[in-house]
Amino acid sequence: MSAATQSMITSSKIGNHVRVLRSSQLPKTNEYRPKYGLRYDGLYQVTGYTQEKQSCRFHLERIPGQHPIRFEGVTKRPTRFEEDAYEECKGRDKA
């Protein structure tokens, strides 16, 4: 079991909140997936977990009172400007 998995189990038991980052490496069907890089999506409570063979699946609930997740609309991250800057850094021309 990795140190990160053990930390999540501990958080579940003692009630610590965890920070959630979402990666552009998530499946493209995931509506919360950022187009590039990583995006901070807030604090969550680990409400439980199930152990399946060699892995654990954690159950998370978003802590109330936070700004909405920025995956759509005018607050979407990365912004159009950030996407263009990323493409420029990578030497790609955005059409």
Summary of the structure (lengths in Angstrom):
residues: 95
radius of gyration: 16.4
end to end distance: 45.0
largest distance: 49.9
contacts: 194
relative contact order: 0.17
helix: 26%
strand: 32%
